[in-house]
Amino acid sequence: MQVARAQQPIAAATVTLVLWMISVASFLPPMFKYTSQSLLLIIAAGMGIFVCLVLHLFFIAMAAKRLDRSPVLWVVISILFMPVASIIGLILFEWFSEQEKQAAA
């Protein structure tokens, strides 16, 4: 039942990843027209990107530690291949946790 210990950090990492994507999306072409008109929105989106990234990496490290994996390795992989590695990692984690639940039943 080792996977159950990592459920909370994984859920928090998912939320911070979604919030990070929303903050980054504010600088992409469809939204940039509105974001660039306000200095306050630019600062808020930039701070959102930074805070969400730091929290996401913290929760990834916490989940890796609870799963007896190397937190440093998982954080480095998440930074290098952001956001693709995080998305794939979260999907695989949910897939393996579902398999563990089915095996226990």
N, C-alpha and C positions, 0 to 999 in steps of 0.2 A: 504494500500500500504506500510505497514511496512516492508515487506520482501525486497522490492526494495532498501531500505536504506542499507541493509546488503550485497548487491550483490558484491560490490567492495572488502570488506574484505574477503568474502568467496572465491572469485576468487584468491585473493592474497594468502590466506591460502592454496588453492589447488596447486598453483605454488610452494610455499615453501615446501609443503609436497612431491611433485614429486622430487624436487631438493634434499630434505633430503633422499628420498629413493635411488636416484642415488649415493649420497655420502656414504650411508650405504652399498650399493651393491658393492662398490669398495673394501670392506673388506670381502666379501663373497668368497667362494672357486674359482669360475671361474676367478674372477678378482684379487684376492689376490696375485696371483703369480706375476702379473705386478705391483700392488701397492706396495708390500713389497720390491721391488728392488730399490725404490727411496724414500729417506727421504722426499724430497719435495712433492711427491704425498701423502705420509702418512699425512704430516702436512696439506696439502691443503684439503684432504678428511675429516680430523678431524675438521678442522675449518669450512668446509662446513656443517658438521653434526651439530655443535654447533650453527652457525649463522642461519641456516635454521630452527632448532628447536625453537630457541628464537623468530624468526620472525613469525613462524607458530603459536606459542602460543599467540603472540601479536595480530595477525590478528583474531584468534579465540575469544580472549577476546573482541576485538573491535566489531566483529559481534554480539557476545552475548549481549553486552551493547546496540547496536543499535536495537536489537530485544527485549529489556527489559527483558533479562534473567540475571542470576548471572554470571558475567565474571569469578569469582574465581572458581565456581563449574565447569564450562566448561573447564577451564584450567587444573584443577585437574584431571578431567575425561580424558582429552586428554593426560596428562602426564602418568597417571596410565595405560592406555590401548593403548598407542601409538604403531603402527599406525592404529590399527583396529578401535578404536573409532573415529578417525579423518576421516577415509574413510567412515565408516557407517554414521557419522554425515553429511559429505558433500553430500553423496548420498541422504539422507533423506531431507536435505535442498533443493536440486534441485527438488526432487519429490514434496515437499510441495509448492515450488514456482511455479512449473508448474500447480499444482492444483489451486492455487490462480489466475494465469493468465487465466485459462479456466473458472473459476467461474466469473471473471470480464468481460469476453467476452460475 
